[in-house]
Amino acid sequence: MKNNIIDRLTRYVMIDTQSDPESNTTPSTEKQWNLLNLLHQELTALGLVTDMDDNGYLFATLESNVDVALPTVGFLAHVDTSPDFNATHVNPQIIDAYDGTPIQLGQTNRVLNQDVFPALKNVEGHTLMVTDGTSLLGADDKAGVVEIMEAMKYLTEHPEIKHGRIRIAFTPDEEIGRGPHAFDVERFNADFAYTMDGSEYGELQFESFNAAEAVVTCHGVNVHPGSAKNAMINAILLGQQFNALLPQNEVPERTEGYEGFYHLMKFNGDVEKSTLQYIIRDHDRNKFELRKKNLIEIKNDINTHYEDDPIEIEINDQYYNMREKIEPNPLVIDIAKRVFADLDIPANTAPIRGGTDGSQLSYMGLPTPNIFTGCDNFHGPFEYASIDVMSKAVEVIIGIAQEVVRTYNK
């Protein structure tokens, strides 16, 4: 299976599917169709019934091979890659039997080193796929796509393995927060599902951040600096003042676990106008609401010192903590935990410090926790995938299909 995974992952990551947050189309980039169309062909070749809509949501069905009525389980992964780093000309490299020493990434000065990335210690002895240092790898989430495809291939080649009806979804634009925006839950028609979009071995996540985006716009007054006294309002300095009033320790680089944060993503502008783009994250819903309120209070406080309220803010919620929707459906987690136990995989249910499509889908009526893919250091040149862990993720998918039969056919 490892050779099959390497081959499939290599083919998929070399297809540029980077999404674009500035686009208003779905998918946000035409190039995502290149992988979607390929997957459509490959799923059809496996004998699955496929359907893809005009928004790039590719669904497929592996029909049940048992005579009893069972719930339908879904598996999902997204085809787009992050816009945070170069995603063109991906040139994957294979490291056999990783021995723990630093890995030089291609001809660049970038090095994968355990001193900087201690999680590498957990994959010593594994076969790794890494970048050449010039691009991201795209294992987020093409590793999940690979794992689902390999599991479906295995199940079609081994009809003696009993399973109920299985639905597959490959979706666009997860990396820009729009993965489920045009997802038709009714058309997908599953009782529960799992996103294959996690990271390290053993992750089984059913808690996510509550998430919002905030855009702060500062309006200045630009006059000649030689006669600017009591007349100029520098929009850049207004933006700096706004950011300085936020809690300086509540940022991604100084938080962990259940700690939330404010993250300044972009700061653009000049004296006349500047904009600051933030994301706000917190697992606790009340604290999440207080964070948004804090932004508004800072804006109001600064505006009181000016006649024309130079700062305005727009805040939009992106997704909520999926725990609220998954906990009332404990069997979804129990099934996965039993499979993990059968495969001797220690289940790590620590909350995800981010979100997956499952965060939004759970609120759309489809309980969808998240499972590991075996990859790490997403969205940049230090991204890597453990082929060994990916093989275990394939076993998890197959195991869940079997466990649904055992659970409901008693």
N, C-alpha and C positions, 0 to 999 in steps of 0.2 A: 504493500500500500504506500510506503514512503516514496518509492520512485514515481508512482502515479501522482501523488500529491505534489512532488517537486515539478513534474512536467506540467501539471494543470496550473499550479500557482505561477510558474514562470510565464506561461502563455497569457494568463490573465493580467499580471502586473505590468506586462509590457504594453498593454492597451491603456492609453491615457484616458481616464474618465473623471478628471478633476471637475468638481462643481464650482459654480460662480455665484457668490452671494449678491452680486449687483444685477443679475439677470432676473427677469420677471416670468420666464418661461418654465415649463415643467416637461422634461428635465431642464435644469438651468443651463446645460450645455449640450450641444448636438452630439459631441463625442461619446457621451454616455450610451448612446444608442448602439455604438460599435460592440460593446460587451453585451448589452442586453440582447441584441439580435443573435450574437454567437450563442449565448446561453439558451435562447429560444430554440435554436437549431439542435443543440446538444441534448436538451431535455426531450425534445421530440424524438431524437434518435434513440433515447433510452426507453421510449415507449410511454412516456408520461403525456397526459392530455394537457396542453398548454393554452393559455390565453393572455394576450398582452394588450393593454389599452393605449390610448393616444398620449397618455401622460408618462409612459415608461414604466408602468407597474406590471411586471411579468409574474404571472401566477401559473402554477402547474399542479397536477394531481397525480399521486400514485394511489390507485384504488385499493381498497381493502382486499385481503386474500383470506378472510375468515367469514363465517356465516352468521356471526352474532353482531348485533348492533353495538357500535362503539362510538365514543366521541371522536371528532376529527381533531388531530393535532397539527399545528403548523410550525414551520421553521423558516426564519427570515434572515436575510443579510442584505446589505446595501452595496451597490456597485460603484458609487462615486468615491473619489478620494479627496482629501483635504485641500483647500485652497491656500493653506498656510505655508507651503513650500513647493519648490519646483516638482512637477509630476510628469514632465516630458522625458523621453529617452531613458526610461527606467532600465537599468542594466543590473539585474540581480546576480549575486555571487553566492556560491555554496561553500560552507565551511563544514567539512566532515569531522565528526568526533571532536567537537570544540573542547580545547584543553584548558581554557581559562586564561590564556595569555591574551594581551591586547590584539585586536583585529584592526589592521590598517584597511581603511575603506577606499579601495581603488587607488588612484594616483593622487588623491587629495591629502590634506594634512589632518583629516578627521579620523579619529581612532575610537573604536568601541572598547571601553576599558571598565573593568569591574569597580575601580575606585570611584568612577563617576556614575556608573550604572550597576549597582550591586545586585540587581535581579538577575544579571547574567550568571551569577553563581548557581542559580537553580537550574540552568540548562547546560551545565558542563557534561560532556560526553554526548550531547545531542548533535544532530545534523541541523545546521542553521542556514537560513537564507538571509542575506544582508544586502545593503545597497553598495554602490560604488562611490558613495559620498557626494554625488552630485544631485541626487533626487531623493524624495521619499520612496519607500518600497510599495506602499499601497496595500499592504496586508490588512490594513483597516479600510475596507472590510472584505477584501478579496480572499483572505484566508477563510472567512466565514462562508463565502460563496463556494470556495473549493470544498470545504468540509461537507456542506449540504449536497453538492454534486456527487462527491465520492460516496456518501452514504446512500444516495438514491441509486447510484450505479451498483453498489453492493447488494442492495435489497432486490433490485430487478434481476440480478444474476443469481440470487439465492432465494428462490420462491419458497423454500422450506422454512424460512424465517417468517413467522406469522405476525401480521401487523394490521391495524385498521387503516382507515382512509387518512392519507397524509397530504397536506397542502403545503406548497412551497411558494415563497414570495421573494423576488429580487427587486429592490426598489432604488429609486434615484434620490439624490440630494439630502441624504442624512447628515452629511458633514456641515451643511449650512442650515440645519434645524428644520428643514421642510420635508423630511422623509415621508411622514404619514399624511401630509396636508391634502393629498388627493387619493389617499388609500381608501378603497371601498371595502369596509369591513364586512358588509353584507355579501358582496360578491366573493370575498375570500372564503367566507363560510366555514370558519374553524371555531371550535369550542374554546381552545386556548392555544398558545403558541410560545415559541422561544426564539429570541434573537441570538444568532451566533455572532456576537460582536464584542465579547469581552477580551480580556488580555491574558493574564497569567494563569497557569495550570490550577484548576480547582475552583475558579471563580463561578459562583452561582448567585447572581445579583437580582434582588427584588426591591431594593431601595435605591432611589436616585435623587439628585438635587431637584428642588423647585428652581425654575430658571426664568429669568427675564432679561430683556435687552433694554438699555437706556441710551438715548442720544441727547446729549446736552449741547445746546447751541448758544454761543456767546456772541452778542452783537456789540461791536465797538463803534467808536467815532474816530475817524482818521483825519487828522489835520497835520499841517507841517510841524515837524518836531521843534522848529525854532520858535513857534508861537503856540505850543500845545498846552501851556499851563492852564489848568482848570477847564480845559476844553476836550483834550484827547481822552478817549476811553479805549484802552488796548485790550482787544478781545483775547489775545494770547494770554495776557496776564490774568484776565478774568478766569480763563480755563485753568490756569495754574492754581489760582486761589481756590477754585471749586474743588479740584482734586486734592489739594493740601488739607482741606477740611474733612476729608474722609478718614476713617481709622487706618492708620498707616500699617498696622500689623494684620489687617484683614484683607490680605491679597493672596493670590494663589501660591506664591513662593514662600509664604510664611504660615500656611494652614495645612491641615491634614484631617483625616477621619471625618467626623461630623461637623467640623468647623467650616462655616460659610465664608464667602469673600465677595469683594468688589474687584473686577478686573478691567482695567483700562486697556482696551484693544487698539484704539486708534486715537490720535490727536492731530488734527489738521487745521490749518488756517493761517490767517494773517491779522494785522491790526484791526481790520474792518470786521472780520467774522472768523470765528473758530468753532470747531465741533469736536466733541469728545464722545467716543462710543464705548459703552461699558456693557459687560454682562454681569448679572447679579445672581449669586447661587447660595442656596442654603437648604439643608435637608428638612429643617423644621419649618412648617408652614407659617407659624406666627412670626418667627425671626425673619423669614423671607419677606413678609409684609412690612415689618419694621425697617428692613433695609431699603425698600422702595420709598417708604415714608421719609427716611433719613435724607435721601437724595432730594426730595421735594423741599424739605425743611432747609437744607443748605442753599438751594436755589432761592427760596424766599428770603433767607437771611441776607444773602448778598444783594438781592434786588432792593431791599429796604434802604440801601445807601445810594440809590440812583433814582432819578425821576421816572425813567422810561422802562424800568424792568428789563435790563439788557440780557438776562439769562432766561431761556425757556428750556423745558425738558419734556421729552416724550418717552414713556415707558410702556413696553408691551411684554406681556407674559409669553413664554415660549413653551414650557411644559411643566408638569408637576410631579411630585414624588409618587412613583408608581406603587409604592408600598400600600397606599390607601386603597387601591383597587385589587391588588394581588392577595393581600392577607385574608380577605373574605373568601378566597378560593384556595385554601391551603393545599389541596390535592395537587395543584400545579407544581408547587415546590416539593411536596412529598415524593412525587413520581421521580423527579430529577434527583433528589437526594438518595433514593433507593438505587438508582442506576449508578450514581457516583460510588456508593458503598459496594455494589457488586463488582465494580471495576477497580476497587481499592484507591479511589481518588478522594483525597480529603476535601470536603466541601468548604469553601471559603465564602461565607455569605455577608462579608463586610460590604457596606454600601458603596456603590459606584460613585466616584467623584466626577460625575458628568451625567450624561443622559444617553439613552438609546432610543431608537424608534419605539421600543416597547414602553417607554415612559408615556408617550402620547397615545399609543394604541390601547394601553390599559384603560385610559380614560375614555376611549372610543368604544369600549365594550369588549375588548379582546385582551384578557389577562396575558401578559407577555414578559416574563422574566428573561434575564440575560445570562448566557453561558460563555465560558472562556473559549478563545481561539488559539492561544499559544503564542501570541505576538506581543511586542512591547515597543516602547519609545515611538509611539505613533506621531504622525504629522511632521516628520523631519528626516534628515539623512541618517540618523542613528537607529531607525526602525529595523527590527529583525523579527523573523518568524522561526520558531522551533518546529521542525518537521515532525519530530517525535511527539510533541504535545498535540500538534494538529491531528496526528493519527488517533490519539486518544479522544479528541473531540468528535471525530467520525464515529468512533465506538459509542460515544455518549448518544449521538443522534439515533443510531441503530438501537441502542439499549432503551431509549425512551419509547420508540415505536413498539418494542416488545413489551415494555412494562405497562403500557396502556392496555394491551391485551390481558396481561396477568391481573391488572388492577380491576378491570371492569368485567372480566369473564370468569367470575367466581361463582 
